């Protein structure tokens, strides 16, 4: 599990598999032609304290679930693996966004002492 980060500080909330999947899909969806593993890691690290050893199983799971496609391209004399979101991945991301909005609104209501 990863830990949410707040401006360089660690937060106490751990991140489950579904939220990691949603975050990775959101990051990959930003690049029309896809993006590579190291850049994904850096982008995710801007909001989460996560290691590459945590991220790559997420990428493999999303590939297995057909939410991501993969292709290799040469860069500086080496092959670089790129990940691109699929239509199934876009549909899953849409679902995650709806679920996150609903979930976060309910938690915020509880924290603020409001009923829902």
C-alpha positions as CSV (number, residue, x, y, z in Angstrom):
1,X,0.0,0.0,0.0
2,X,1.0,3.6,-0.6
3,X,0.6,6.5,1.8
4,X,-1.0,9.8,0.7
5,X,1.4,12.7,0.7
6,X,0.6,16.3,1.6
7,X,3.2,18.8,0.3
8,X,6.1,16.4,1.0
9,X,4.6,15.2,4.3
10,X,3.3,11.7,4.9
11,X,-0.4,11.4,5.8
12,X,-1.8,8.6,7.9
13,X,-4.3,7.3,5.3
14,X,-3.2,4.2,3.4
15,X,-4.2,3.7,-0.2
16,X,-5.9,0.5,-1.3
17,X,-5.7,-1.2,-4.7
18,X,-8.8,0.4,-6.3
19,X,-7.6,3.9,-5.4
20,X,-4.1,3.1,-6.8
21,X,-5.7,1.8,-10.0
22,X,-7.8,5.0,-10.3
23,X,-4.8,7.2,-9.8
24,X,-2.7,5.4,-12.3
25,X,-5.5,5.4,-14.9
26,X,-5.9,9.2,-14.3
27,X,-2.2,9.8,-14.8
28,X,-2.0,7.6,-18.0
29,X,-5.2,9.2,-19.4
30,X,-3.5,12.6,-19.5
31,X,-1.2,11.5,-22.3
32,X,-2.9,10.8,-25.6
33,X,-0.1,8.6,-26.9
34,X,0.7,7.0,-23.6
35,X,3.5,7.5,-21.1
36,X,6.3,5.4,-19.7
37,X,6.7,3.7,-16.3
38,X,9.2,6.1,-14.7
39,X,7.1,9.2,-15.7
40,X,4.0,7.5,-14.3
41,X,5.9,6.9,-11.0
42,X,7.0,10.5,-10.8
43,X,3.5,11.8,-11.5
44,X,1.9,9.5,-8.9
45,X,4.6,10.4,-6.4
46,X,3.5,14.0,-6.7
47,X,0.4,13.0,-4.6
48,X,1.5,9.6,-3.0
49,X,4.5,8.2,-1.3
50,X,4.9,5.2,-3.6
51,X,7.8,3.0,-4.7
52,X,8.3,1.6,-8.2
53,X,8.0,-1.9,-6.6
54,X,4.4,-0.9,-5.6
55,X,3.5,0.8,-8.9
56,X,4.6,-1.9,-11.4
57,X,2.2,-4.6,-10.0
58,X,-0.6,-2.0,-10.4
59,X,0.4,-1.5,-14.1
60,X,0.5,-5.3,-14.6
61,X,-3.0,-5.6,-13.0
62,X,-4.4,-2.9,-15.3
63,X,-2.8,-4.5,-18.3
64,X,-4.3,-7.9,-17.3
65,X,-7.7,-6.3,-16.9
66,X,-7.4,-4.7,-20.4
67,X,-7.5,-1.2,-18.9
68,X,-4.1,-0.4,-20.3
69,X,-2.3,-1.3,-23.5
70,X,1.5,-1.4,-23.8
71,X,4.0,-0.8,-26.6
72,X,7.8,-0.3,-26.7
73,X,9.6,2.5,-28.4
74,X,13.3,3.3,-28.7
75,X,14.5,6.2,-26.7
76,X,18.2,7.2,-26.5
77,X,19.3,3.8,-27.8
78,X,17.1,1.8,-25.4
79,X,13.6,0.4,-25.5
80,X,11.2,2.3,-23.3
81,X,7.8,0.7,-22.4
82,X,4.8,2.9,-22.8
83,X,1.4,2.5,-21.3
84,X,-1.8,3.8,-22.9
85,X,-5.3,3.8,-21.5
86,X,-7.9,1.7,-23.4
87,X,-11.6,2.3,-23.9
88,X,-12.2,-0.2,-21.1
89,X,-9.7,1.8,-19.0
90,X,-11.5,5.1,-19.7
91,X,-14.8,3.5,-18.7
92,X,-13.3,2.2,-15.5
93,X,-11.8,5.7,-14.8
94,X,-15.2,7.3,-15.3
95,X,-16.6,4.8,-12.7
96,X,-13.8,5.5,-10.3
97,X,-14.3,9.3,-10.6
98,X,-18.0,8.9,-9.8
99,X,-17.3,6.6,-6.9
100,X,-14.6,8.9,-5.5
101,X,-16.9,11.9,-5.7
102,X,-19.6,10.1,-3.8
103,X,-17.2,8.5,-1.3
104,X,-15.3,11.8,-0.6
105,X,-18.5,13.8,-0.2
106,X,-19.8,11.3,2.4
107,X,-16.6,11.3,4.4
108,X,-16.3,15.1,4.3
109,X,-19.9,15.3,5.6
110,X,-19.0,13.0,8.5
111,X,-15.9,15.1,9.2
112,X,-17.9,18.3,9.1
113,X,-20.6,16.9,11.4
114,X,-23.2,17.0,8.7
115,X,-25.6,14.2,7.9
116,X,-26.0,12.8,4.4
